[in-house]
Amino acid sequence: MPPRGTRPTDKFDDDDYPAYTMGRAAEMLGTSPAFLRTLGENRLITPLRSDGGHRRYSRYQLRIAARARELVDQGTKIEDACRIVILEDQLEEAQRINEELRAERSAAPPSA
């Protein structure tokens, strides 16, 4: 997965582009639209809205929703699954930032 801060030049390459309707997203995840609404209510994902007010999901949001579904399928309560996924995502972001800082530090010339 590319770093979250970069912006692709093409919508086809943009993980954050809201390309999927609720029905299509639910079909891809093998779940119901109600499941996706519940993820939104638990603040795991916030879909963008089309001009007509319909929810649109990105590939990134679908990956997050798929991880939550995996946990729910294993018996985790949906509220707990959402919190776990949020924490996993925060940890991944922190690790990415740490790696960038280490790379910058090792590339910097030694101070005198």
Phi and psi restraints in degrees (range 20) as a CNS / XPLOR table:
assign (resid 1 and name C) (resid 2 and name N)
       (resid 2 and name CA) (resid 2 and name C) 1.0 -69.3 20.0 2
assign (resid 2 and name N) (resid 2 and name CA)
       (resid 2 and name C) (resid 3 and name N) 1.0 157.5 20.0 2
assign (resid 2 and name C) (resid 3 and name N)
       (resid 3 and name CA) (resid 3 and name C) 1.0 -55.4 20.0 2
assign (resid 3 and name N) (resid 3 and name CA)
       (resid 3 and name C) (resid 4 and name N) 1.0 143.9 20.0 2
assign (resid 3 and name C) (resid 4 and name N)
       (resid 4 and name CA) (resid 4 and name C) 1.0 -66.1 20.0 2
assign (resid 4 and name N) (resid 4 and name CA)
       (resid 4 and name C) (resid 5 and name N) 1.0 -22.2 20.0 2
assign (resid 4 and name C) (resid 5 and name N)
       (resid 5 and name CA) (resid 5 and name C) 1.0 -84.0 20.0 2
assign (resid 5 and name N) (resid 5 and name CA)
       (resid 5 and name C) (resid 6 and name N) 1.0 -12.0 20.0 2
assign (resid 5 and name C) (resid 6 and name N)
       (resid 6 and name CA) (resid 6 and name C) 1.0 -86.3 20.0 2
assign (resid 6 and name N) (resid 6 and name CA)
       (resid 6 and name C) (resid 7 and name N) 1.0 149.4 20.0 2
assign (resid 6 and name C) (resid 7 and name N)
       (resid 7 and name CA) (resid 7 and name C) 1.0 -118.1 20.0 2
assign (resid 7 and name N) (resid 7 and name CA)
       (resid 7 and name C) (resid 8 and name N) 1.0 112.2 20.0 2
assign (resid 7 and name C) (resid 8 and name N)
       (resid 8 and name CA) (resid 8 and name C) 1.0 -64.7 20.0 2
assign (resid 8 and name N) (resid 8 and name CA)
       (resid 8 and name C) (resid 9 and name N) 1.0 156.0 20.0 2
assign (resid 8 and name C) (resid 9 and name N)
       (resid 9 and name CA) (resid 9 and name C) 1.0 -86.3 20.0 2
assign (resid 9 and name N) (resid 9 and name CA)
       (resid 9 and name C) (resid 10 and name N) 1.0 -13.7 20.0 2
assign (resid 9 and name C) (resid 10 and name N)
       (resid 10 and name CA) (resid 10 and name C) 1.0 -121.5 20.0 2
assign (resid 10 and name N) (resid 10 and name CA)
       (resid 10 and name C) (resid 11 and name N) 1.0 133.9 20.0 2
assign (resid 10 and name C) (resid 11 and name N)
       (resid 11 and name CA) (resid 11 and name C) 1.0 -58.2 20.0 2
assign (resid 11 and name N) (resid 11 and name CA)
       (resid 11 and name C) (resid 12 and name N) 1.0 -29.8 20.0 2
assign (resid 11 and name C) (resid 12 and name N)
       (resid 12 and name CA) (resid 12 and name C) 1.0 -67.4 20.0 2
assign (resid 12 and name N) (resid 12 and name CA)
       (resid 12 and name C) (resid 13 and name N) 1.0 -24.0 20.0 2
assign (resid 12 and name C) (resid 13 and name N)
       (resid 13 and name CA) (resid 13 and name C) 1.0 -97.9 20.0 2
assign (resid 13 and name N) (resid 13 and name CA)
       (resid 13 and name C) (resid 14 and name N) 1.0 -4.5 20.0 2
assign (resid 13 and name C) (resid 14 and name N)
       (resid 14 and name CA) (resid 14 and name C) 1.0 -88.9 20.0 2
assign (resid 14 and name N) (resid 14 and name CA)
       (resid 14 and name C) (resid 15 and name N) 1.0 109.2 20.0 2
assign (resid 14 and name C) (resid 15 and name N)
       (resid 15 and name CA) (resid 15 and name C) 1.0 -64.7 20.0 2
assign (resid 15 and name N) (resid 15 and name CA)
       (resid 15 and name C) (resid 16 and name N) 1.0 -19.0 20.0 2
assign (resid 15 and name C) (resid 16 and name N)
       (resid 16 and name CA) (resid 16 and name C) 1.0 -99.1 20.0 2
assign (resid 16 and name N) (resid 16 and name CA)
       (resid 16 and name C) (resid 17 and name N) 1.0 -0.3 20.0 2
assign (resid 16 and name C) (resid 17 and name N)
       (resid 17 and name CA) (resid 17 and name C) 1.0 -72.2 20.0 2
assign (resid 17 and name N) (resid 17 and name CA)
       (resid 17 and name C) (resid 18 and name N) 1.0 125.9 20.0 2
assign (resid 17 and name C) (resid 18 and name N)
       (resid 18 and name CA) (resid 18 and name C) 1.0 -77.3 20.0 2
assign (resid 18 and name N) (resid 18 and name CA)
       (resid 18 and name C) (resid 19 and name N) 1.0 81.6 20.0 2
assign (resid 18 and name C) (resid 19 and name N)
       (resid 19 and name CA) (resid 19 and name C) 1.0 -94.7 20.0 2
assign (resid 19 and name N) (resid 19 and name CA)
       (resid 19 and name C) (resid 20 and name N) 1.0 -16.9 20.0 2
assign (resid 19 and name C) (resid 20 and name N)
       (resid 20 and name CA) (resid 20 and name C) 1.0 -112.7 20.0 2
assign (resid 20 and name N) (resid 20 and name CA)
       (resid 20 and name C) (resid 21 and name N) 1.0 131.7 20.0 2
assign (resid 20 and name C) (resid 21 and name N)
       (resid 21 and name CA) (resid 21 and name C) 1.0 -70.7 20.0 2
assign (resid 21 and name N) (resid 21 and name CA)
       (resid 21 and name C) (resid 22 and name N) 1.0 166.0 20.0 2
assign (resid 21 and name C) (resid 22 and name N)
       (resid 22 and name CA) (resid 22 and name C) 1.0 -60.3 20.0 2
assign (resid 22 and name N) (resid 22 and name CA)
       (resid 22 and name C) (resid 23 and name N) 1.0 -44.2 20.0 2
assign (resid 22 and name C) (resid 23 and name N)
       (resid 23 and name CA) (resid 23 and name C) 1.0 -61.8 20.0 2
assign (resid 23 and name N) (resid 23 and name CA)
       (resid 23 and name C) (resid 24 and name N) 1.0 -44.5 20.0 2
assign (resid 23 and name C) (resid 24 and name N)
       (resid 24 and name CA) (resid 24 and name C) 1.0 -66.9 20.0 2
assign (resid 24 and name N) (resid 24 and name CA)
       (resid 24 and name C) (resid 25 and name N) 1.0 -41.8 20.0 2
assign (resid 24 and name C) (resid 25 and name N)
       (resid 25 and name CA) (resid 25 and name C) 1.0 -61.3 20.0 2
assign (resid 25 and name N) (resid 25 and name CA)
       (resid 25 and name C) (resid 26 and name N) 1.0 -45.4 20.0 2
assign (resid 25 and name C) (resid 26 and name N)
       (resid 26 and name CA) (resid 26 and name C) 1.0 -62.8 20.0 2
assign (resid 26 and name N) (resid 26 and name CA)
       (resid 26 and name C) (resid 27 and name N) 1.0 -40.7 20.0 2
assign (resid 26 and name C) (resid 27 and name N)
       (resid 27 and name CA) (resid 27 and name C) 1.0 -63.0 20.0 2
assign (resid 27 and name N) (resid 27 and name CA)
       (resid 27 and name C) (resid 28 and name N) 1.0 -44.4 20.0 2
assign (resid 27 and name C) (resid 28 and name N)
       (resid 28 and name CA) (resid 28 and name C) 1.0 -63.0 20.0 2
assign (resid 28 and name N) (resid 28 and name CA)
       (resid 28 and name C) (resid 29 and name N) 1.0 -35.1 20.0 2
assign (resid 28 and name C) (resid 29 and name N)
       (resid 29 and name CA) (resid 29 and name C) 1.0 -85.8 20.0 2
assign (resid 29 and name N) (resid 29 and name CA)
       (resid 29 and name C) (resid 30 and name N) 1.0 -11.1 20.0 2
assign (resid 29 and name C) (resid 30 and name N)
       (resid 30 and name CA) (resid 30 and name C) 1.0 69.1 20.0 2
assign (resid 30 and name N) (resid 30 and name CA)
       (resid 30 and name C) (resid 31 and name N) 1.0 38.7 20.0 2
assign (resid 30 and name C) (resid 31 and name N)
       (resid 31 and name CA) (resid 31 and name C) 1.0 -136.4 20.0 2
assign (resid 31 and name N) (resid 31 and name CA)
       (resid 31 and name C) (resid 32 and name N) 1.0 -171.1 20.0 2
assign (resid 31 and name C) (resid 32 and name N)
       (resid 32 and name CA) (resid 32 and name C) 1.0 -105.0 20.0 2
assign (resid 32 and name N) (resid 32 and name CA)
       (resid 32 and name C) (resid 33 and name N) 1.0 159.0 20.0 2
assign (resid 32 and name C) (resid 33 and name N)
       (resid 33 and name CA) (resid 33 and name C) 1.0 -57.8 20.0 2
assign (resid 33 and name N) (resid 33 and name CA)
       (resid 33 and name C) (resid 34 and name N) 1.0 -32.4 20.0 2
assign (resid 33 and name C) (resid 34 and name N)
       (resid 34 and name CA) (resid 34 and name C) 1.0 -61.0 20.0 2
assign (resid 34 and name N) (resid 34 and name CA)
       (resid 34 and name C) (resid 35 and name N) 1.0 -36.7 20.0 2
assign (resid 34 and name C) (resid 35 and name N)
       (resid 35 and name CA) (resid 35 and name C) 1.0 -61.1 20.0 2
assign (resid 35 and name N) (resid 35 and name CA)
       (resid 35 and name C) (resid 36 and name N) 1.0 -45.0 20.0 2
assign (resid 35 and name C) (resid 36 and name N)
       (resid 36 and name CA) (resid 36 and name C) 1.0 -64.9 20.0 2
assign (resid 36 and name N) (resid 36 and name CA)
       (resid 36 and name C) (resid 37 and name N) 1.0 -39.6 20.0 2
assign (resid 36 and name C) (resid 37 and name N)
       (resid 37 and name CA) (resid 37 and name C) 1.0 -62.1 20.0 2
assign (resid 37 and name N) (resid 37 and name CA)
       (resid 37 and name C) (resid 38 and name N) 1.0 -40.3 20.0 2
assign (resid 37 and name C) (resid 38 and name N)
       (resid 38 and name CA) (resid 38 and name C) 1.0 -64.4 20.0 2
assign (resid 38 and name N) (resid 38 and name CA)
       (resid 38 and name C) (resid 39 and name N) 1.0 -37.8 20.0 2
assign (resid 38 and name C) (resid 39 and name N)
       (resid 39 and name CA) (resid 39 and name C) 1.0 -62.6 20.0 2
assign (resid 39 and name N) (resid 39 and name CA)
       (resid 39 and name C) (resid 40 and name N) 1.0 -38.0 20.0 2
assign (resid 39 and name C) (resid 40 and name N)
       (resid 40 and name CA) (resid 40 and name C) 1.0 -66.7 20.0 2
assign (resid 40 and name N) (resid 40 and name CA)
       (resid 40 and name C) (resid 41 and name N) 1.0 -42.0 20.0 2
assign (resid 40 and name C) (resid 41 and name N)
       (resid 41 and name CA) (resid 41 and name C) 1.0 -62.3 20.0 2
assign (resid 41 and name N) (resid 41 and name CA)
       (resid 41 and name C) (resid 42 and name N) 1.0 -30.9 20.0 2
assign (resid 41 and name C) (resid 42 and name N)
       (resid 42 and name CA) (resid 42 and name C) 1.0 -91.0 20.0 2
assign (resid 42 and name N) (resid 42 and name CA)
       (resid 42 and name C) (resid 43 and name N) 1.0 9.4 20.0 2
assign (resid 42 and name C) (resid 43 and name N)
       (resid 43 and name CA) (resid 43 and name C) 1.0 61.0 20.0 2
assign (resid 43 and name N) (resid 43 and name CA)
       (resid 43 and name C) (resid 44 and name N) 1.0 27.9 20.0 2
assign (resid 43 and name C) (resid 44 and name N)
       (resid 44 and name CA) (resid 44 and name C) 1.0 -78.5 20.0 2
assign (resid 44 and name N) (resid 44 and name CA)
       (resid 44 and name C) (resid 45 and name N) 1.0 -47.0 20.0 2
assign (resid 44 and name C) (resid 45 and name N)
       (resid 45 and name CA) (resid 45 and name C) 1.0 -133.0 20.0 2
assign (resid 45 and name N) (resid 45 and name CA)
       (resid 45 and name C) (resid 46 and name N) 1.0 145.4 20.0 2
assign (resid 45 and name C) (resid 46 and name N)
       (resid 46 and name CA) (resid 46 and name C) 1.0 -123.9 20.0 2
assign (resid 46 and name N) (resid 46 and name CA)
       (resid 46 and name C) (resid 47 and name N) 1.0 99.7 20.0 2
assign (resid 46 and name C) (resid 47 and name N)
       (resid 47 and name CA) (resid 47 and name C) 1.0 -68.8 20.0 2
assign (resid 47 and name N) (resid 47 and name CA)
       (resid 47 and name C) (resid 48 and name N) 1.0 150.0 20.0 2
assign (resid 47 and name C) (resid 48 and name N)
       (resid 48 and name CA) (resid 48 and name C) 1.0 -75.5 20.0 2
assign (resid 48 and name N) (resid 48 and name CA)
       (resid 48 and name C) (resid 49 and name N) 1.0 165.0 20.0 2
assign (resid 48 and name C) (resid 49 and name N)
       (resid 49 and name CA) (resid 49 and name C) 1.0 -115.3 20.0 2
assign (resid 49 and name N) (resid 49 and name CA)
       (resid 49 and name C) (resid 50 and name N) 1.0 139.9 20.0 2
assign (resid 49 and name C) (resid 50 and name N)
       (resid 50 and name CA) (resid 50 and name C) 1.0 -72.8 20.0 2
assign (resid 50 and name N) (resid 50 and name CA)
       (resid 50 and name C) (resid 51 and name N) 1.0 172.7 20.0 2
assign (resid 50 and name C) (resid 51 and name N)
       (resid 51 and name CA) (resid 51 and name C) 1.0 -57.6 20.0 2
assign (resid 51 and name N) (resid 51 and name CA)
       (resid 51 and name C) (resid 52 and name N) 1.0 -30.7 20.0 2
assign (resid 51 and name C) (resid 52 and name N)
       (resid 52 and name CA) (resid 52 and name C) 1.0 -84.8 20.0 2
assign (resid 52 and name N) (resid 52 and name CA)
       (resid 52 and name C) (resid 53 and name N) 1.0 0.6 20.0 2
assign (resid 52 and name C) (resid 53 and name N)
       (resid 53 and name CA) (resid 53 and name C) 1.0 90.4 20.0 2
assign (resid 53 and name N) (resid 53 and name CA)
       (resid 53 and name C) (resid 54 and name N) 1.0 6.1 20.0 2
assign (resid 53 and name C) (resid 54 and name N)
       (resid 54 and name CA) (resid 54 and name C) 1.0 -82.4 20.0 2
assign (resid 54 and name N) (resid 54 and name CA)
       (resid 54 and name C) (resid 55 and name N) 1.0 143.3 20.0 2
assign (resid 54 and name C) (resid 55 and name N)
       (resid 55 and name CA) (resid 55 and name C) 1.0 -69.8 20.0 2
assign (resid 55 and name N) (resid 55 and name CA)
       (resid 55 and name C) (resid 56 and name N) 1.0 140.2 20.0 2
assign (resid 55 and name C) (resid 56 and name N)
       (resid 56 and name CA) (resid 56 and name C) 1.0 -131.5 20.0 2
assign (resid 56 and name N) (resid 56 and name CA)
       (resid 56 and name C) (resid 57 and name N) 1.0 133.5 20.0 2
assign (resid 56 and name C) (resid 57 and name N)
       (resid 57 and name CA) (resid 57 and name C) 1.0 -113.8 20.0 2
assign (resid 57 and name N) (resid 57 and name CA)
       (resid 57 and name C) (resid 58 and name N) 1.0 146.8 20.0 2
assign (resid 57 and name C) (resid 58 and name N)
       (resid 58 and name CA) (resid 58 and name C) 1.0 -96.0 20.0 2
assign (resid 58 and name N) (resid 58 and name CA)
       (resid 58 and name C) (resid 59 and name N) 1.0 168.0 20.0 2
assign (resid 58 and name C) (resid 59 and name N)
       (resid 59 and name CA) (resid 59 and name C) 1.0 -62.2 20.0 2
assign (resid 59 and name N) (resid 59 and name CA)
       (resid 59 and name C) (resid 60 and name N) 1.0 -39.2 20.0 2
assign (resid 59 and name C) (resid 60 and name N)
       (resid 60 and name CA) (resid 60 and name C) 1.0 -60.3 20.0 2
assign (resid 60 and name N) (resid 60 and name CA)
       (resid 60 and name C) (resid 61 and name N) 1.0 -46.3 20.0 2
assign (resid 60 and name C) (resid 61 and name N)
       (resid 61 and name CA) (resid 61 and name C) 1.0 -63.7 20.0 2
assign (resid 61 and name N) (resid 61 and name CA)
       (resid 61 and name C) (resid 62 and name N) 1.0 -35.5 20.0 2
assign (resid 61 and name C) (resid 62 and name N)
       (resid 62 and name CA) (resid 62 and name C) 1.0 -67.3 20.0 2
assign (resid 62 and name N) (resid 62 and name CA)
       (resid 62 and name C) (resid 63 and name N) 1.0 -36.4 20.0 2
assign (resid 62 and name C) (resid 63 and name N)
       (resid 63 and name CA) (resid 63 and name C) 1.0 -64.4 20.0 2
assign (resid 63 and name N) (resid 63 and name CA)
       (resid 63 and name C) (resid 64 and name N) 1.0 -41.6 20.0 2
assign (resid 63 and name C) (resid 64 and name N)
       (resid 64 and name CA) (resid 64 and name C) 1.0 -63.3 20.0 2
assign (resid 64 and name N) (resid 64 and name CA)
       (resid 64 and name C) (resid 65 and name N) 1.0 -45.7 20.0 2
assign (resid 64 and name C) (resid 65 and name N)
       (resid 65 and name CA) (resid 65 and name C) 1.0 -63.8 20.0 2
assign (resid 65 and name N) (resid 65 and name CA)
       (resid 65 and name C) (resid 66 and name N) 1.0 -37.5 20.0 2
assign (resid 65 and name C) (resid 66 and name N)
       (resid 66 and name CA) (resid 66 and name C) 1.0 -64.5 20.0 2
assign (resid 66 and name N) (resid 66 and name CA)
       (resid 66 and name C) (resid 67 and name N) 1.0 -38.7 20.0 2
assign (resid 66 and name C) (resid 67 and name N)
       (resid 67 and name CA) (resid 67 and name C) 1.0 -65.7 20.0 2
assign (resid 67 and name N) (resid 67 and name CA)
       (resid 67 and name C) (resid 68 and name N) 1.0 -41.1 20.0 2
assign (resid 67 and name C) (resid 68 and name N)
       (resid 68 and name CA) (resid 68 and name C) 1.0 -63.2 20.0 2
assign (resid 68 and name N) (resid 68 and name CA)
       (resid 68 and name C) (resid 69 and name N) 1.0 -42.5 20.0 2
assign (resid 68 and name C) (resid 69 and name N)
       (resid 69 and name CA) (resid 69 and name C) 1.0 -62.1 20.0 2
assign (resid 69 and name N) (resid 69 and name CA)
       (resid 69 and name C) (resid 70 and name N) 1.0 -40.3 20.0 2
assign (resid 69 and name C) (resid 70 and name N)
       (resid 70 and name CA) (resid 70 and name C) 1.0 -57.3 20.0 2
assign (resid 70 and name N) (resid 70 and name CA)
       (resid 70 and name C) (resid 71 and name N) 1.0 -45.8 20.0 2
assign (resid 70 and name C) (resid 71 and name N)
       (resid 71 and name CA) (resid 71 and name C) 1.0 -65.9 20.0 2
assign (resid 71 and name N) (resid 71 and name CA)
       (resid 71 and name C) (resid 72 and name N) 1.0 -41.8 20.0 2
assign (resid 71 and name C) (resid 72 and name N)
       (resid 72 and name CA) (resid 72 and name C) 1.0 -63.3 20.0 2
assign (resid 72 and name N) (resid 72 and name CA)
       (resid 72 and name C) (resid 73 and name N) 1.0 -41.8 20.0 2
assign (resid 72 and name C) (resid 73 and name N)
       (resid 73 and name CA) (resid 73 and name C) 1.0 -62.1 20.0 2
assign (resid 73 and name N) (resid 73 and name CA)
       (resid 73 and name C) (resid 74 and name N) 1.0 -25.1 20.0 2
assign (resid 73 and name C) (resid 74 and name N)
       (resid 74 and name CA) (resid 74 and name C) 1.0 -86.8 20.0 2
assign (resid 74 and name N) (resid 74 and name CA)
       (resid 74 and name C) (resid 75 and name N) 1.0 0.4 20.0 2
assign (resid 74 and name C) (resid 75 and name N)
       (resid 75 and name CA) (resid 75 and name C) 1.0 105.5 20.0 2
assign (resid 75 and name N) (resid 75 and name CA)
       (resid 75 and name C) (resid 76 and name N) 1.0 2.8 20.0 2
assign (resid 75 and name C) (resid 76 and name N)
       (resid 76 and name CA) (resid 76 and name C) 1.0 -77.5 20.0 2
assign (resid 76 and name N) (resid 76 and name CA)
       (resid 76 and name C) (resid 77 and name N) 1.0 137.8 20.0 2
assign (resid 76 and name C) (resid 77 and name N)
       (resid 77 and name CA) (resid 77 and name C) 1.0 -62.5 20.0 2
assign (resid 77 and name N) (resid 77 and name CA)
       (resid 77 and name C) (resid 78 and name N) 1.0 145.8 20.0 2
assign (resid 77 and name C) (resid 78 and name N)
       (resid 78 and name CA) (resid 78 and name C) 1.0 -60.1 20.0 2
assign (resid 78 and name N) (resid 78 and name CA)
       (resid 78 and name C) (resid 79 and name N) 1.0 -37.5 20.0 2
assign (resid 78 and name C) (resid 79 and name N)
       (resid 79 and name CA) (resid 79 and name C) 1.0 -63.1 20.0 2
assign (resid 79 and name N) (resid 79 and name CA)
       (resid 79 and name C) (resid 80 and name N) 1.0 -42.3 20.0 2
assign (resid 79 and name C) (resid 80 and name N)
       (resid 80 and name CA) (resid 80 and name C) 1.0 -68.6 20.0 2
assign (resid 80 and name N) (resid 80 and name CA)
       (resid 80 and name C) (resid 81 and name N) 1.0 -38.8 20.0 2
assign (resid 80 and name C) (resid 81 and name N)
       (resid 81 and name CA) (resid 81 and name C) 1.0 -61.2 20.0 2
assign (resid 81 and name N) (resid 81 and name CA)
       (resid 81 and name C) (resid 82 and name N) 1.0 -42.5 20.0 2
assign (resid 81 and name C) (resid 82 and name N)
       (resid 82 and name CA) (resid 82 and name C) 1.0 -61.9 20.0 2
assign (resid 82 and name N) (resid 82 and name CA)
       (resid 82 and name C) (resid 83 and name N) 1.0 -43.5 20.0 2
assign (resid 82 and name C) (resid 83 and name N)
       (resid 83 and name CA) (resid 83 and name C) 1.0 -64.8 20.0 2
assign (resid 83 and name N) (resid 83 and name CA)
       (resid 83 and name C) (resid 84 and name N) 1.0 -41.7 20.0 2
assign (resid 83 and name C) (resid 84 and name N)
       (resid 84 and name CA) (resid 84 and name C) 1.0 -60.2 20.0 2
assign (resid 84 and name N) (resid 84 and name CA)
       (resid 84 and name C) (resid 85 and name N) 1.0 -46.8 20.0 2
assign (resid 84 and name C) (resid 85 and name N)
       (resid 85 and name CA) (resid 85 and name C) 1.0 -65.2 20.0 2
assign (resid 85 and name N) (resid 85 and name CA)
       (resid 85 and name C) (resid 86 and name N) 1.0 -39.3 20.0 2
assign (resid 85 and name C) (resid 86 and name N)
       (resid 86 and name CA) (resid 86 and name C) 1.0 -60.5 20.0 2
assign (resid 86 and name N) (resid 86 and name CA)
       (resid 86 and name C) (resid 87 and name N) 1.0 -45.4 20.0 2
assign (resid 86 and name C) (resid 87 and name N)
       (resid 87 and name CA) (resid 87 and name C) 1.0 -65.9 20.0 2
assign (resid 87 and name N) (resid 87 and name CA)
       (resid 87 and name C) (resid 88 and name N) 1.0 -39.6 20.0 2
assign (resid 87 and name C) (resid 88 and name N)
       (resid 88 and name CA) (resid 88 and name C) 1.0 -61.5 20.0 2
assign (resid 88 and name N) (resid 88 and name CA)
       (resid 88 and name C) (resid 89 and name N) 1.0 -42.4 20.0 2
assign (resid 88 and name C) (resid 89 and name N)
       (resid 89 and name CA) (resid 89 and name C) 1.0 -65.8 20.0 2
assign (resid 89 and name N) (resid 89 and name CA)
       (resid 89 and name C) (resid 90 and name N) 1.0 -41.6 20.0 2
assign (resid 89 and name C) (resid 90 and name N)
       (resid 90 and name CA) (resid 90 and name C) 1.0 -63.9 20.0 2
assign (resid 90 and name N) (resid 90 and name CA)
       (resid 90 and name C) (resid 91 and name N) 1.0 -40.5 20.0 2
assign (resid 90 and name C) (resid 91 and name N)
       (resid 91 and name CA) (resid 91 and name C) 1.0 -63.5 20.0 2
assign (resid 91 and name N) (resid 91 and name CA)
       (resid 91 and name C) (resid 92 and name N) 1.0 -44.9 20.0 2
assign (resid 91 and name C) (resid 92 and name N)
       (resid 92 and name CA) (resid 92 and name C) 1.0 -60.0 20.0 2
assign (resid 92 and name N) (resid 92 and name CA)
       (resid 92 and name C) (resid 93 and name N) 1.0 -42.3 20.0 2
assign (resid 92 and name C) (resid 93 and name N)
       (resid 93 and name CA) (resid 93 and name C) 1.0 -65.3 20.0 2
assign (resid 93 and name N) (resid 93 and name CA)
       (resid 93 and name C) (resid 94 and name N) 1.0 -42.9 20.0 2
assign (resid 93 and name C) (resid 94 and name N)
       (resid 94 and name CA) (resid 94 and name C) 1.0 -63.1 20.0 2
assign (resid 94 and name N) (resid 94 and name CA)
       (resid 94 and name C) (resid 95 and name N) 1.0 -40.8 20.0 2
assign (resid 94 and name C) (resid 95 and name N)
       (resid 95 and name CA) (resid 95 and name C) 1.0 -65.0 20.0 2
assign (resid 95 and name N) (resid 95 and name CA)
       (resid 95 and name C) (resid 96 and name N) 1.0 -38.9 20.0 2
assign (resid 95 and name C) (resid 96 and name N)
       (resid 96 and name CA) (resid 96 and name C) 1.0 -64.1 20.0 2
assign (resid 96 and name N) (resid 96 and name CA)
       (resid 96 and name C) (resid 97 and name N) 1.0 -44.1 20.0 2
assign (resid 96 and name C) (resid 97 and name N)
       (resid 97 and name CA) (resid 97 and name C) 1.0 -63.8 20.0 2
assign (resid 97 and name N) (resid 97 and name CA)
       (resid 97 and name C) (resid 98 and name N) 1.0 -44.0 20.0 2
assign (resid 97 and name C) (resid 98 and name N)
       (resid 98 and name CA) (resid 98 and name C) 1.0 -58.8 20.0 2
assign (resid 98 and name N) (resid 98 and name CA)
       (resid 98 and name C) (resid 99 and name N) 1.0 -42.8 20.0 2
assign (resid 98 and name C) (resid 99 and name N)
       (resid 99 and name CA) (resid 99 and name C) 1.0 -63.4 20.0 2
assign (resid 99 and name N) (resid 99 and name CA)
       (resid 99 and name C) (resid 100 and name N) 1.0 -41.0 20.0 2
assign (resid 99 and name C) (resid 100 and name N)
       (resid 100 and name CA) (resid 100 and name C) 1.0 -63.0 20.0 2
assign (resid 100 and name N) (resid 100 and name CA)
       (resid 100 and name C) (resid 101 and name N) 1.0 -43.4 20.0 2
assign (resid 100 and name C) (resid 101 and name N)
       (resid 101 and name CA) (resid 101 and name C) 1.0 -65.0 20.0 2
assign (resid 101 and name N) (resid 101 and name CA)
       (resid 101 and name C) (resid 102 and name N) 1.0 -40.3 20.0 2
assign (resid 101 and name C) (resid 102 and name N)
       (resid 102 and name CA) (resid 102 and name C) 1.0 -62.8 20.0 2
assign (resid 102 and name N) (resid 102 and name CA)
       (resid 102 and name C) (resid 103 and name N) 1.0 -41.7 20.0 2
assign (resid 102 and name C) (resid 103 and name N)
       (resid 103 and name CA) (resid 103 and name C) 1.0 -64.3 20.0 2
assign (resid 103 and name N) (resid 103 and name CA)
       (resid 103 and name C) (resid 104 and name N) 1.0 -41.6 20.0 2
assign (resid 103 and name C) (resid 104 and name N)
       (resid 104 and name CA) (resid 104 and name C) 1.0 -63.7 20.0 2
assign (resid 104 and name N) (resid 104 and name CA)
       (resid 104 and name C) (resid 105 and name N) 1.0 -42.7 20.0 2
assign (resid 104 and name C) (resid 105 and name N)
       (resid 105 and name CA) (resid 105 and name C) 1.0 -64.7 20.0 2
assign (resid 105 and name N) (resid 105 and name CA)
       (resid 105 and name C) (resid 106 and name N) 1.0 -39.9 20.0 2
assign (resid 105 and name C) (resid 106 and name N)
       (resid 106 and name CA) (resid 106 and name C) 1.0 -75.5 20.0 2
assign (resid 106 and name N) (resid 106 and name CA)
       (resid 106 and name C) (resid 107 and name N) 1.0 -23.0 20.0 2
assign (resid 106 and name C) (resid 107 and name N)
       (resid 107 and name CA) (resid 107 and name C) 1.0 -86.4 20.0 2
assign (resid 107 and name N) (resid 107 and name CA)
       (resid 107 and name C) (resid 108 and name N) 1.0 -18.4 20.0 2
assign (resid 107 and name C) (resid 108 and name N)
       (resid 108 and name CA) (resid 108 and name C) 1.0 -73.5 20.0 2
assign (resid 108 and name N) (resid 108 and name CA)
       (resid 108 and name C) (resid 109 and name N) 1.0 142.0 20.0 2
assign (resid 108 and name C) (resid 109 and name N)
       (resid 109 and name CA) (resid 109 and name C) 1.0 -66.3 20.0 2
assign (resid 109 and name N) (resid 109 and name CA)
       (resid 109 and name C) (resid 110 and name N) 1.0 146.7 20.0 2
assign (resid 109 and name C) (resid 110 and name N)
       (resid 110 and name CA) (resid 110 and name C) 1.0 -62.6 20.0 2
assign (resid 110 and name N) (resid 110 and name CA)
       (resid 110 and name C) (resid 111 and name N) 1.0 140.1 20.0 2
assign (resid 110 and name C) (resid 111 and name N)
       (resid 111 and name CA) (resid 111 and name C) 1.0 -81.0 20.0 2
assign (resid 111 and name N) (resid 111 and name CA)
       (resid 111 and name C) (resid 112 and name N) 1.0 146.5 20.0 2
